[in-house]
Amino acid sequence: MKKEKRIRIRLIIQIAFFALIAMGVLNHYLIERGINIPFLSVASLHGLCPFGGVVSIYEIITKGALIKKVHESSLVILVVLLGLSILLGKVFCGWICPLGSFQEWLGRIGRKLFGKKYNNFISPKFEKFIRLIPYVVLVWVLYVTAITGKIVFDAVDPYYALFNLWTGEVGVTAIIVLILTMVGSLFVERPWCKYACPLGAILGVTNKFRIFKIKRNASSCIDCGMCTRTCPMNVKVQNVEEVKSVQCISCLECTSEFNCPKSKTLNIGR
């Protein structure tokens, strides 16, 4: 299979999940108005987002129940997602998450506008600092949700805003965050994923012990740096023999299957 076809497969999967979520949200909106599209999910966006399971952990432990508005499906999706991440790392972020895909598509415009400068506007030292923000966001969300017993992340969540903007249910803050994410995507690859996403912060930990890892064969590597340049998350792939960075989204763009010019040099395996 040619590399172009492999790249197209990931794009098809991204589009499919984006469309699936969009149609599910639309169907939920229509159901509330007495219209139902057959064969589509009837769950709200809260029921289709695994982060709902995360924010409900305290409520489940203390009261044996989920946060209001969160559906049991969120918990099921979270468990499946964690299992998938233990196997393959943050594959959800790189292949499935609609917001991640949306940022990536906007990034194509930025890449055309800025060329090689794209995704390199932020200095490595400063970036190392701001990459800690997702963990701060995660702690804040869990704490506030625990003491209020309510979903608070909706107020700033660009994912929620993206798919509910037209419903009139989205707050101003979330809209502003969505706009900033969209504008930021023209300069930096996946800015929300890198610098704010609390779910990504959790899933990133699995990269440390995932079963199937991205490995670099140093003996056949020609040190061209293509792997590092094509990594959307700015992971210095060329400097390691095994990618364990919490930033890696398992998009496989760096591998010999996609962009590495040397066969059997960068691959995923045990």
Helices and strands as residue ranges (DSSP letters): H 3-31, H 45-48, H 51-55, H 57-63, H 72-88, H 91-91, I 92-96, H 98-114, G 115-117, H 124-130, H 133-148, G 153-155, H 158-164, G 165-167, H 172-184, H 191-195, H 198-204, G 205-208, E 213-216, H 226-230, G 237-239, E 266-269
